[in-house]
Amino acid sequence: MSPLFRRTLFWAILFGAIVGPAGNGAAADGADPRNADGRSNRMPIALEEAFLQVIDAPDWERLATGEIITRITRQDADTVVAQSMGRIQAPPRACFEVVRRYDQYTTLMPHTVESKVLRAFALDAPHPGAEAVDFWTRIRVFGFSTGYLLRIAHLPQPCGERLDIYWTLVDDPSQTTGCLDADGQPCANDLALNLGAHRFEPFPGDPDATLHTYTLTLKGTRWYQRAGLRLGAGHSMADVVGRIREALHCTE
């Protein structure tokens, strides 16, 4: 099975078949306490809950040559955690700013067909004053469509050497003012859980390059979500690193 087929199958199965054809919705079991309240300006989780250390001992020689390494684990029957690490030949701040181009995600990120910042605001907690956005996005592959509303926090460290972005779902996005999809319908989350983080920090031994660590925790309800991860998660997460490199005109 070719890497391209694996990547495409992953996006189709993981982000589409979790809920079936477009419009079926998800999260039938009720709200997860880790999801944000759209009426508040706080994050219900700390960075450490979204950024999990899945790759414990990275192979620095492979990373230095430009290879992207990945690891996938399973928290329980319905929840998977995946992480990728890659080197980008650009400073951390430049990478950080690329990922914040939310209005360009339909061209920046794989299979994204809708992207819209509903509001930008300062967090009340747990990082008072940190910049945040509520961001609606939709992915479509093989006719399957998955949309979700994320709350994304941006945490540049005071020293400027490490920059973190992390997110969670906003619960019941239909109650969020102005959240309509491209068809004019109220937004609906098609995942029960979507926690994630980007970390950008100087690459060891090369302060002009970035070590990018990308983490996802996703919860679905179908067996083929797990199959999709096993078949193509690593390749698909590597696609995101590749898109950041392309946006910065980097080659590895």
C-alpha positions in Angstrom: 0.0 0.0 0.0 1.5 3.3 -1.1 2.2 6.1 1.4 -0.1 8.4 -0.6 -3.0 5.9 -0.4 -2.3 5.4 3.3 -2.5 9.2 3.9 -5.7 9.6 2.0 -7.3 6.6 3.7 -6.3 8.0 7.1 -8.0 11.4 6.4 -11.1 9.7 5.0 -11.5 7.1 7.8 -10.4 9.1 10.8 -11.9 12.5 10.0 -14.9 11.3 8.0 -16.0 7.8 8.7 -16.0 8.4 12.5 -19.5 9.8 12.0 -20.5 8.5 8.6 -21.7 10.7 5.8 -21.8 14.4 6.3 -24.5 15.7 8.6 -24.8 12.8 11.0 -23.1 14.6 13.9 -21.3 13.0 16.9 -20.8 13.2 20.6 -24.0 11.4 21.3 -22.7 10.6 24.8 -22.9 14.2 25.9 -20.3 16.9 26.5 -16.8 16.1 27.5 -15.6 18.2 30.4 -12.4 18.9 28.4 -14.5 20.8 25.8 -14.7 24.6 26.1 -17.8 26.6 26.9 -18.5 29.0 24.0 -20.0 31.5 26.4 -16.8 31.9 28.4 -13.2 33.1 27.6 -11.4 30.3 29.4 -9.7 27.1 28.4 -11.0 24.1 30.3 -7.6 22.3 30.0 -4.0 23.1 30.6 -1.3 22.8 27.9 -0.1 19.6 29.5 -3.4 17.9 28.8 -3.1 18.6 25.1 0.7 18.2 24.7 1.5 14.6 25.7 5.0 13.2 25.5 4.3 10.3 23.1 7.8 10.1 21.5 10.0 9.6 24.6 13.4 9.1 22.9 13.6 10.9 19.5 16.2 9.8 17.0 18.1 13.1 16.6 20.2 11.8 13.7 17.1 11.0 11.7 15.5 14.3 12.6 18.6 16.2 11.6 18.4 14.8 8.1 14.9 16.1 7.7 13.0 12.8 8.4 9.7 13.1 10.2 9.2 10.6 13.0 5.8 9.5 14.4 4.3 7.4 17.1 0.7 6.3 17.7 -0.8 5.0 21.0 -4.3 4.1 22.2 -5.7 5.5 25.4 -8.8 3.4 25.4 -11.1 1.6 22.9 -12.3 4.9 21.3 -9.4 7.3 21.9 -6.0 7.5 20.2 -3.0 9.7 20.6 -0.6 10.5 17.8 2.6 12.6 17.7 5.0 13.6 15.0 8.4 15.4 15.3 10.2 17.1 12.4 12.9 19.7 11.7 12.0 22.9 9.9 14.8 25.1 8.5 13.3 28.3 9.9 13.2 30.0 13.3 10.5 29.0 15.8 8.7 32.3 15.5 8.3 32.0 11.8 6.8 28.6 12.1 4.5 29.8 14.9 3.2 32.6 12.7 2.5 30.3 9.8 0.3 28.0 11.8 -1.7 31.1 13.0 -2.8 31.9 9.4 -6.2 30.4 10.1 -7.9 32.2 7.2 -5.5 30.4 4.8 -6.1 26.9 6.1 -8.0 25.8 3.0 -4.7 26.1 1.1 -2.3 25.6 4.0 -3.6 22.4 5.6 -4.5 19.0 4.0 -8.1 18.4 2.9 -9.4 21.6 4.6 -12.5 23.0 2.8 -13.8 25.5 5.4 -11.9 27.7 7.8 -13.2 30.7 9.7 -12.2 32.6 12.9 -15.4 33.4 14.7 -13.7 35.6 17.3 -10.3 36.5 18.7 -10.0 37.3 22.4 -7.8 37.2 25.5 -8.1 34.1 27.8 -9.4 34.6 31.3 -7.8 31.3 32.5 -5.6 29.3 32.9 -3.3 31.7 31.0 -4.8 35.1 31.7 -4.2 37.5 28.8 -3.0 34.8 26.3 -4.3 35.3 22.7 -7.0 32.9 21.7 -9.4 32.2 18.9 -12.6 30.2 18.4 -12.0 28.6 14.9 -14.4 26.7 12.8 -13.0 24.3 10.2 -14.2 21.4 8.0 -12.2 18.6 6.4 -13.6 16.6 3.4 -12.2 13.5 1.8 -13.9 10.9 -0.4 -17.3 12.6 0.1 -17.0 12.3 3.9 -17.2 15.6 5.7 -16.1 16.4 9.3 -16.5 19.9 10.9 -15.6 21.1 14.4 -15.2 24.3 16.4 -11.9 24.6 18.2 -10.7 27.0 20.9 -7.0 27.6 20.2 -4.6 29.3 22.7 -1.3 30.8 21.8 1.5 30.7 24.4 4.8 32.2 23.4 7.3 31.8 26.3 8.8 35.0 27.7 12.3 34.1 26.6 11.0 33.5 23.1 12.7 30.2 22.7 9.6 28.0 22.8 6.2 28.7 21.4 3.1 26.6 22.0 -0.3 26.4 20.4 -2.9 24.1 21.9 -6.6 23.5 21.4 -9.8 21.7 22.4 -13.3 21.5 21.0 -15.9 24.2 21.8 -19.0 22.3 23.1 -22.3 22.8 21.3 -21.1 25.2 18.6 -24.6 25.7 17.3 -25.0 28.0 20.4 -22.1 30.2 19.3 -23.2 33.4 17.6 -22.3 33.5 14.0 -21.1 29.9 13.7 -22.6 28.8 10.4 -21.0 26.4 7.9 -20.6 27.0 4.2 -24.1 25.8 3.6 -25.5 28.3 6.1 -26.3 25.6 8.7 -25.5 25.9 12.4 -22.1 24.5 13.2 -21.9 21.0 14.7 -18.9 19.0 16.1 -18.4 15.7 14.3 -15.9 14.5 16.9 -16.4 13.8 20.6 -12.8 14.9 21.5 -10.1 16.8 19.7 -7.2 17.9 21.8 -4.0 18.9 20.2 -0.8 21.0 20.3 1.9 22.5 18.2 5.3 23.1 19.9 8.0 25.1 18.2 11.5 25.3 19.8 15.1 25.6 18.6 16.5 22.5 17.1 19.3 21.1 19.2 22.6 22.3 17.8 21.0 24.6 15.3 19.3 27.7 16.8 18.2 28.8 13.3 16.1 25.7 12.8 13.0 24.5 14.6 12.0 21.3 16.2 8.2 21.0 15.5 6.3 18.6 17.7 2.6 18.0 16.7 0.3 16.1 19.0 -3.3 14.9 18.6 -5.8 13.2 20.9 -9.0 12.2 19.1 -12.0 10.3 20.2 -14.5 8.6 17.9 -17.0 5.8 18.2 -16.3 3.5 15.3 -13.7 0.7 14.9 -12.5 2.0 11.5 -11.1 5.1 13.3 -8.5 2.9 14.9 -7.9 1.1 11.5 -7.4 4.5 9.9 -4.8 5.5 12.4 -2.9 2.2 12.1 -2.8 2.5 8.3 -1.9 6.2 7.8 -1.7 8.5 10.8 2.0 8.9 10.7 2.0 9.8 7.0 -0.9 12.3 7.5 0.7 14.1 10.4 3.9 14.3 8.4 1.8 16.1 5.7 1.2 19.0 8.2 4.9 19.4 8.8 5.4 19.4 5.0 2.8 22.1 4.5 4.5 24.3 7.1 7.9 23.8 5.3 6.2 24.6 2.0 4.7 27.8 3.4 8.1 28.9 4.6 9.8 27.7 1.3 11.9 25.3 3.2 13.4 22.1 1.9 14.7 19.3 4.0 
